Amino acid sequence: MTRKLFWSDPYRARLASRIATVFGDDVTVAETIFYAFSGGQESDHGTIGGHPVLEARKAGREILYRLPAGHGLAPGADIVMTIDGERRYRLMRLHFAAELVLELACRELGLAEKIGAHIAADKARIDFAWPTSVAPLLPGLAAAANRIVAADHVIVSAFSDEAAEERFWQIPDFAKVPCAGTHVRRTGEVGTIALKRRNPGKGKERIEIQVDDRPVPPGHQ
């Protein structure tokens, strides 16, 4: 089973590892920093052994990485894995911003049924089953989220069940929130959160989330 270092060291962008198995164009590695699409969070972009990763996908608790045909890698081969650190950092910031907005919406504003979510590097979105426009709610929701960002709380991210790879995040005044994505270490890293309302269809409301631009912390690129 691949050891997933993106949880313990989510800022890391380069890792010496080795090929564990090869199935044609798909490989697994002994240790990884390369996140595969899950829970709405997009996969990282990067390379394994100098080859671009064309796809990263989960297979149970394993992660398969698809490389270009003819990659020539064999089990046991030492490799260096790299990811786009700036993109990962934006994904982490937007991921936590979306999780925070969702928790506030459900807890404080009564929005109940989440029916979809997606976290990309440019913006995130949360879809709700909701009968009326959420636009009037957004100023208060953004203000509440940005107060938490400004407080610069420590974000605890840990296993609730390590064998099952079930994880959570938690900040002061919030219960543990189940989530196996990657997160920044403090709320202050998220930056200013801006919200926009979209209507993806009848009986559905979408909140789009964006954050400001800021560099990866020194030493984590």
C-alpha positions, 0 to 999 in steps of 0.5 A: 500500500502506498504511503500517502505523504500528502496528508502529513506534509501537504506543502511538499512538492518533490519526493524521492520514491520508488516504483512499487508495481507496473501494470502497463501504463499504470504504476504505483509507488512506495510513497507519494505526495501526488494527490488523486481526485477525491471528494471533489478536489482535483488531482495534482499535476506533476511528474514521476521519474521525469514522465508527466502523470496523465491521470491519478486515480484511486483504486480502493485505498491504492493510487494508480498513476497513468504515465505515457506509453513506453515509460520504461519504468520497472518495479523497484526503480528509484524515481523522483516525483514532483508536483506543481507546488503553486497549484497544490497550494491554491487547491489547499486554500480553496479546499479549506475555503469551500469546506468552511463555507459549507459548514457555515452555510449548514450550521448558521444559515440552514442550507441543508442538502449538499448535492455536489462540490468541486475544487479546482485551482482557480475556484471552488463550488458547492451545489445545494438543493435549495428552492430560492436564491442564496444571493441575499445570504452571501454577504453575511456568509463571506463576512463570517468566513473571513473573520475565521480566516483573519483569526488565523486559527490552527487547523487540526487535520488528522486520522479518525480511523487510520486503518480505514484512511478516514480523516477530519479537520477541526478548528475552534468552535467547530466539531470534527469535519470528515475530510480526506483532502489536503489542507493548509495549517492555519486559517490565515493562509486561506486569504480573502474569500469572495463568494458568488451565486450561480443557478445551475438548474431548477431547485439548485443553488451554487456558491462559487468560492474564490480566494486572493493570490498569494505565494507558496510559503518559503521553503515549501516550493 
